Amino acid sequence: MEVVSIERSTYEELLTSFNSFITKMKEMASRGTDKRFFASKANKFERGG
């Protein structure tokens, strides 16, 4: 096993970025389960846009 050492500030930056990514993914997932979201996409597709 290889051990990698990084500075605390770098680790904290990485953690902040990762948490931001997770938040965005959760927002996208919740939009995907919103029936209004699917209905608006279907209507747009039917209108040709």
N, C-alpha and C positions, 0 to 999 in steps of 0.2 A: 504494500500500500504506500502511496506517495502522499506526503504531507505538504500542503501549500500554506504559506504564511502571508497574510496581508495586513496592512495597517488598519486600525480601528475605523478611521475616517472613511477609508475605501469600503470596508465592510458595511458601514452605516449607509453610505451612498447606494451601494448595491441593494441593501435591504429596502431602502426607501423606493428605489426604482421598481423592485419586484412587487412591493405592496401596491404601488400605483398600477402596475400591470394587472394584478389580480383584481383590483377594484374595477378597472375598465372591462375586464372579461366578465365579471359578475353583472355589470351594467348591460353589456351586450346580451348576455344570457337572459336577463330579465326582460329585455325588449323582445327577444325571440319568443317568449312565452306569452306576450301581450297580443291578444286576438286582434286588437285594433291595428297593431303593427302589420300583421299578416294581411288583414283586409285592405289596408291602404296600399300595400305592395301589389296585391292581386288586382285592385282597381287600376293602378297605374299601368300594370302590364296589359290589362284588357284595353285600355285607352291607347296603347301603343307608345307609351312614354317611359 
